[in-house]
Amino acid sequence: MFPDSSRTGMSRRVAARAGVVIPIRAFALGKARLADALDPAARATLARRWAERVVQAAAPLPVVVVSSDTEVCTWAEHLGAVAIPDPGTLDAAARAGRDHLRASGCTRAVIAHADLPYAHGLECLARDGARPVVALVPCHRDDGTPVLSVPTAGEFRFAYGPASFRRHAAEARRLGLGVRVVRDRDLAFDVDVPDDLVGVAGDLEATLAL
């Protein structure tokens, strides 16, 4: 999504130097770990809906969706995002999105997971601009990294998976970068396992009833 003319001058300046990367393998695959609680069609519906919220939360920053799935790429372009090929892993997708933004002249990349049902205000993660600072939103288990903001300069090594929050903080320190931990209950809540569905029960019922 690109800057809205109604935004402030500051928002337009931030948007010009930062972008959001959203890796999405495919809606149809959904969350395999939710298979015991939801059928494939329900998982795909939720995956698409939550990803749309993340794109909306990125405004007014430009969005790069990393996917090789035709449906996802068409969806992304319909929303005004740029779609680039998925290299195959989450770490590689984050790297590809960051490199794309760097080549486009952006000095900061905000990598956001697509399964954030309460996503909002990702622009606040871009405020460090080109400064040597990594901003991290730890997940609600204080384990994963649903949102990670890095300067595009340099070669920050992404390390998603269990305990990624600590690995990403360690990588920032290895590179001599400052670390800013952002505690945001909504951005921290990603849906990984069936127990997480309790936290989105109302949204789950409303979305699947559409």
C-alpha positions as a Markdown table, in Angstrom:
| # | Residue | x | y | z |
|---|---|---|---|---|
| 1 | Met | 0.0 | 0.0 | 0.0 |
| 2 | Phe | 1.3 | 3.4 | -0.8 |
| 3 | Pro | 1.1 | 6.8 | 1.0 |
| 4 | Asp | -2.4 | 8.4 | 1.2 |
| 5 | Ser | -2.4 | 12.1 | 0.4 |
| 6 | Ser | -4.3 | 12.8 | 3.6 |
| 7 | Arg | -1.4 | 11.5 | 5.7 |
| 8 | Thr | 0.9 | 14.0 | 7.4 |
| 9 | Gly | 4.2 | 15.1 | 5.9 |
| 10 | Met | 6.0 | 13.1 | 8.5 |
| 11 | Ser | 4.2 | 10.0 | 7.5 |
| 12 | Arg | 5.0 | 10.5 | 3.8 |
| 13 | Arg | 8.7 | 11.0 | 4.7 |
| 14 | Val | 8.7 | 7.8 | 6.7 |
| 15 | Ala | 7.0 | 5.9 | 3.9 |
| 16 | Ala | 9.6 | 7.1 | 1.5 |
| 17 | Arg | 12.5 | 5.5 | 3.4 |
| 18 | Ala | 10.9 | 2.4 | 4.8 |
| 19 | Gly | 8.8 | -0.6 | 3.7 |
| 20 | Val | 7.0 | -3.6 | 5.1 |
| 21 | Val | 7.9 | -7.2 | 4.0 |
| 22 | Ile | 5.2 | -9.9 | 4.5 |
| 23 | Pro | 6.2 | -13.5 | 3.6 |
| 24 | Ile | 3.2 | -15.7 | 2.7 |
| 25 | Arg | 3.8 | -19.2 | 1.4 |
| 26 | Ala | 0.1 | -19.8 | 0.4 |
| 27 | Phe | -3.4 | -19.2 | 1.7 |
| 28 | Ala | -4.4 | -22.8 | 0.9 |
| 29 | Leu | -1.8 | -24.3 | 3.1 |
| 30 | Gly | -3.0 | -22.2 | 6.1 |
| 31 | Lys | -1.5 | -23.2 | 9.4 |
| 32 | Ala | -0.8 | -26.9 | 9.4 |
| 33 | Arg | -0.5 | -26.8 | 13.2 |
| 34 | Leu | -4.2 | -25.8 | 13.3 |
| 35 | Ala | -5.3 | -28.8 | 11.3 |
| 36 | Asp | -6.8 | -30.5 | 14.4 |
| 37 | Ala | -9.0 | -27.5 | 15.1 |
| 38 | Leu | -10.0 | -26.2 | 11.6 |
| 39 | Asp | -10.5 | -27.7 | 8.2 |
| 40 | Pro | -8.4 | -26.6 | 5.2 |
| 41 | Ala | -11.0 | -24.2 | 3.9 |
| 42 | Ala | -11.4 | -22.5 | 7.2 |
| 43 | Arg | -7.6 | -22.2 | 7.6 |
| 44 | Ala | -7.3 | -20.6 | 4.2 |
| 45 | Thr | -10.1 | -18.1 | 4.8 |
| 46 | Leu | -8.5 | -17.0 | 8.1 |
| 47 | Ala | -5.0 | -16.9 | 6.5 |
| 48 | Arg | -6.3 | -14.5 | 3.8 |
| 49 | Arg | -8.3 | -12.3 | 6.2 |
| 50 | Trp | -5.4 | -11.9 | 8.7 |
| 51 | Ala | -2.9 | -11.2 | 6.0 |
| 52 | Glu | -5.2 | -8.5 | 4.7 |
| 53 | Arg | -5.2 | -6.9 | 8.1 |
| 54 | Val | -1.4 | -6.9 | 8.2 |
| 55 | Val | -1.3 | -5.2 | 4.8 |
| 56 | Gln | -3.8 | -2.6 | 6.0 |
| 57 | Ala | -1.7 | -2.1 | 9.2 |
| 58 | Ala | 1.3 | -1.3 | 7.0 |
| 59 | Ala | -0.2 | 1.9 | 5.5 |
| 60 | Pro | 1.2 | 4.3 | 4.5 |
| 61 | Leu | 4.4 | 2.3 | 4.0 |
| 62 | Pro | 4.9 | 0.4 | 0.7 |
| 63 | Val | 4.4 | -3.4 | 1.1 |
| 64 | Val | 6.4 | -6.2 | -0.5 |
| 65 | Val | 4.7 | -9.6 | -0.3 |
| 66 | Val | 7.1 | -12.5 | -0.7 |
| 67 | Ser | 5.3 | -15.5 | -2.3 |
| 68 | Ser | 5.4 | -17.8 | -5.3 |
| 69 | Asp | 1.8 | -18.7 | -5.0 |
| 70 | Thr | -0.3 | -17.3 | -7.9 |
| 71 | Glu | -3.4 | -16.7 | -5.7 |
| 72 | Val | -1.3 | -14.8 | -3.1 |
| 73 | Cys | 0.5 | -12.7 | -5.8 |
| 74 | Thr | -2.8 | -11.7 | -7.5 |
| 75 | Trp | -4.2 | -10.8 | -4.1 |
| 76 | Ala | -1.2 | -8.7 | -3.1 |
| 77 | Glu | -1.2 | -6.8 | -6.4 |
| 78 | His | -4.9 | -6.1 | -6.0 |
| 79 | Leu | -4.1 | -4.5 | -2.7 |
| 80 | Gly | -1.4 | -2.3 | -4.2 |
| 81 | Ala | 1.5 | -4.4 | -2.9 |
| 82 | Val | 4.5 | -5.6 | -4.9 |
| 83 | Ala | 4.9 | -9.4 | -5.1 |
| 84 | Ile | 8.3 | -11.0 | -5.4 |
| 85 | Pro | 9.2 | -14.7 | -5.6 |
| 86 | Asp | 9.6 | -16.8 | -2.4 |
| 87 | Pro | 13.1 | -18.3 | -2.2 |
| 88 | Gly | 11.7 | -21.2 | -0.1 |
| 89 | Thr | 12.3 | -20.5 | 3.6 |
| 90 | Leu | 11.1 | -17.8 | 6.0 |
| 91 | Asp | 14.6 | -16.6 | 6.6 |
| 92 | Ala | 15.3 | -16.3 | 2.9 |
| 93 | Ala | 12.0 | -14.6 | 2.2 |
| 94 | Ala | 12.7 | -12.0 | 4.8 |
| 95 | Arg | 16.2 | -11.5 | 3.3 |
| 96 | Ala | 14.7 | -11.2 | -0.3 |
| 97 | Gly | 12.1 | -8.6 | 0.9 |
| 98 | Arg | 14.8 | -6.6 | 2.7 |
| 99 | Asp | 17.0 | -6.7 | -0.4 |
| 100 | His | 14.2 | -5.6 | -2.6 |
| 101 | Leu | 13.4 | -2.6 | -0.4 |
| 102 | Arg | 17.1 | -1.7 | -0.3 |
| 103 | Ala | 17.3 | -1.8 | -4.1 |
| 104 | Ser | 14.2 | 0.5 | -4.2 |
| 105 | Gly | 15.9 | 3.1 | -2.0 |
| 106 | Cys | 14.4 | 2.2 | 1.4 |
| 107 | Thr | 16.7 | 2.4 | 4.4 |
| 108 | Arg | 14.6 | 0.3 | 6.7 |
| 109 | Ala | 12.6 | -2.9 | 6.3 |
| 110 | Val | 9.8 | -4.0 | 8.7 |
| 111 | Ile | 9.2 | -7.8 | 8.4 |
| 112 | Ala | 5.8 | -8.8 | 9.7 |
| 113 | His | 4.2 | -12.2 | 9.9 |
| 114 | Ala | 0.9 | -12.6 | 8.0 |
| 115 | Asp | -0.9 | -14.3 | 10.9 |
| 116 | Leu | -1.5 | -11.2 | 13.1 |
| 117 | Pro | -5.3 | -10.9 | 13.6 |
| 118 | Tyr | -5.0 | -7.7 | 15.6 |
| 119 | Ala | -2.3 | -6.0 | 13.5 |
| 120 | His | -2.2 | -2.2 | 13.6 |
| 121 | Gly | 0.2 | 0.7 | 13.1 |
| 122 | Leu | 3.3 | -1.0 | 11.7 |
| 123 | Glu | 4.6 | 2.5 | 10.8 |
| 124 | Cys | 5.8 | 2.9 | 14.4 |
| 125 | Leu | 8.3 | 0.2 | 13.8 |
| 126 | Ala | 9.9 | 2.2 | 11.0 |
| 127 | Arg | 10.7 | 5.3 | 13.0 |
| 128 | Asp | 14.4 | 4.4 | 13.4 |
| 129 | Gly | 15.0 | 5.0 | 9.7 |
| 130 | Ala | 18.6 | 4.3 | 8.7 |
| 131 | Arg | 19.9 | 4.4 | 12.3 |
| 132 | Pro | 21.8 | 1.3 | 13.4 |
| 133 | Val | 18.9 | 0.0 | 15.5 |
| 134 | Val | 16.9 | -3.2 | 15.3 |
| 135 | Ala | 13.4 | -3.1 | 16.7 |
| 136 | Leu | 11.7 | -6.3 | 17.8 |
| 137 | Val | 8.2 | -7.2 | 18.8 |
| 138 | Pro | 8.4 | -10.5 | 20.8 |
| 139 | Cys | 5.4 | -12.8 | 20.5 |
| 140 | His | 2.9 | -13.3 | 23.3 |
| 141 | Arg | 5.0 | -16.3 | 24.5 |
| 142 | Asp | 8.2 | -14.1 | 24.5 |
| 143 | Asp | 9.7 | -16.6 | 22.0 |
| 144 | Gly | 9.1 | -15.7 | 18.4 |
| 145 | Thr | 9.4 | -12.5 | 16.4 |
| 146 | Pro | 6.1 | -11.6 | 14.7 |
| 147 | Val | 7.5 | -8.1 | 13.8 |
| 148 | Leu | 11.1 | -7.3 | 13.2 |
| 149 | Ser | 12.5 | -4.0 | 11.9 |
| 150 | Val | 16.0 | -3.7 | 10.6 |
| 151 | Pro | 18.1 | -1.2 | 8.6 |
| 152 | Thr | 18.5 | -2.4 | 5.0 |
| 153 | Ala | 22.2 | -1.6 | 5.1 |
| 154 | Gly | 24.4 | -4.5 | 6.1 |
| 155 | Glu | 23.6 | -8.2 | 6.1 |
| 156 | Phe | 21.4 | -8.9 | 9.2 |
| 157 | Arg | 21.0 | -12.7 | 9.4 |
| 158 | Phe | 17.4 | -13.7 | 10.0 |
| 159 | Ala | 16.8 | -16.7 | 12.3 |
| 160 | Tyr | 13.1 | -17.5 | 12.5 |
| 161 | Gly | 11.7 | -20.4 | 14.4 |
| 162 | Pro | 11.6 | -21.3 | 18.1 |
| 163 | Ala | 13.4 | -18.7 | 20.3 |
| 164 | Ser | 13.9 | -16.4 | 17.3 |
| 165 | Phe | 13.4 | -13.3 | 19.5 |
| 166 | Arg | 16.6 | -14.1 | 21.4 |
| 167 | Arg | 18.5 | -15.0 | 18.3 |
| 168 | His | 17.5 | -11.8 | 16.5 |
| 169 | Ala | 18.5 | -9.7 | 19.5 |
| 170 | Ala | 21.8 | -11.6 | 19.6 |
| 171 | Glu | 22.4 | -11.0 | 15.9 |
| 172 | Ala | 21.8 | -7.3 | 16.4 |
| 173 | Arg | 24.4 | -7.2 | 19.1 |
| 174 | Arg | 26.8 | -9.2 | 17.0 |
| 175 | Leu | 26.6 | -6.5 | 14.3 |
| 176 | Gly | 27.0 | -3.7 | 16.9 |
| 177 | Leu | 23.4 | -2.5 | 16.4 |
| 178 | Gly | 21.2 | -1.1 | 19.1 |
| 179 | Val | 18.1 | -3.2 | 20.2 |
| 180 | Arg | 14.7 | -1.6 | 20.8 |
| 181 | Val | 12.1 | -4.1 | 22.2 |
| 182 | Val | 8.6 | -3.0 | 21.4 |
| 183 | Arg | 6.0 | -4.5 | 23.8 |
| 184 | Asp | 2.7 | -4.4 | 21.9 |
| 185 | Arg | 0.0 | -6.9 | 23.0 |
| 186 | Asp | -1.8 | -6.8 | 19.6 |
| 187 | Leu | 1.3 | -7.1 | 17.4 |
| 188 | Ala | 2.7 | -9.8 | 19.6 |
| 189 | Phe | -0.3 | -12.0 | 19.1 |
| 190 | Asp | 0.3 | -14.4 | 16.3 |
| 191 | Val | -1.7 | -17.6 | 15.8 |
| 192 | Asp | 0.5 | -20.7 | 15.7 |
| 193 | Val | -1.3 | -23.4 | 17.6 |
| 194 | Pro | -4.9 | -24.4 | 18.4 |
| 195 | Asp | -4.7 | -22.9 | 21.9 |
| 196 | Asp | -4.2 | -19.5 | 20.2 |
| 197 | Leu | -7.6 | -19.7 | 18.7 |
| 198 | Val | -9.2 | -19.0 | 22.1 |
| 199 | Gly | -7.8 | -15.5 | 21.8 |
| 200 | Val | -9.6 | -14.9 | 18.5 |
| 201 | Ala | -12.8 | -16.8 | 19.2 |
| 202 | Gly | -15.1 | -13.8 | 18.3 |
| 203 | Asp | -13.2 | -12.9 | 15.2 |
| 204 | Leu | -13.0 | -16.6 | 14.2 |
| 205 | Glu | -16.8 | -17.0 | 14.4 |
| 206 | Ala | -17.5 | -13.7 | 12.5 |
| 207 | Thr | -14.9 | -14.4 | 9.7 |
| 208 | Leu | -16.0 | -18.0 | 9.1 |
| 209 | Ala | -19.7 | -16.9 | 9.0 |
| 210 | Leu | -19.1 | -14.6 | 6.0 |
